[in-house]
Amino acid sequence: MSKVKISAAIICMNEENNIARCIESLSWADEVVVLDSGSSDRTLEIAKSLGAKCFSEKWRGFCDQKNRLSELCENDWIFNLDADEACAPDLAEKIQELLAEERDDSCAYEFPRKTYHLGKWIAHGGWYPDYQRRLYNKKHSQWQGGALHEKVEAKKVKRADVQIYHWVFKDLTEQVSANNRYSSLGAEKFIKDGKSFSWFLFLTKPISKFLETYIFKLGFLDGVAGFVISVGAAYSIFLKFAKVYYLEKANKEKKIS
């Protein structure tokens, strides 16, 4: 069977510290397509210098942005990476093997993702293998989901055994900022879904999240980093429900006034 042509696809904004590593790891692809959403740093300059096809369009949300990126790719088969990720050296060979073994255009493939944070590769706490759907045929699959969790929807999903690598946060300050940002999105979605604030959830969910991450998913085996990650996960849940409470309060006050 002839080699399947694959487009590598990346969405980004202000990723000058990561974009080169990401694109260089995709040198095997038939094309690398970058969709930027308004970078004010050197992201696009770096991407263009490495031969990527670059486009800049307004931010639509994760799903719509990634589906638009698929449209910009020349080939039907797409391998998607985030700008703060890179693929293993043997991934290209593995992809061709997967597609040669049982060619099924309706199938998407997911890959184990290993994350680097706080000076080490995190192996527990639910952070690994953290399978991500990244290889798909755009004629049969598309990105779906909400503001927080987007994924490729396909008729079939198979797993590959070659890793992608993820450098999630530059430091703790960036992690805390992300906790704040995602808790806001989570609170807005919670209310949009018609759910109401609950003291029971407010008190129990952060604790259960810590126990899940640190104890049941063995986060303690990652040492101090595992503890920090587990507390951060619990804190994000705490913030989400605190924001739900105050959003509901603000909405009630608006109605009264």
PyMOL commands that set and color helices and strands:
alter all, ss='L'
color gray80, all
select helices_A, chain A and resi 19-24+43-49+62-72+91-101+172-192+199-216+219-256
alter helices_A, ss='H'
color red, helices_A
select strands_A, chain A and resi 6-12+31-36+53-56+77-82+85-87+107-111+113-117+120-122+132-137+142-145+150-153+156-159+164-167
alter strands_A, ss='S'
color yellow, strands_A
deselect
rebuild
show_as cartoon
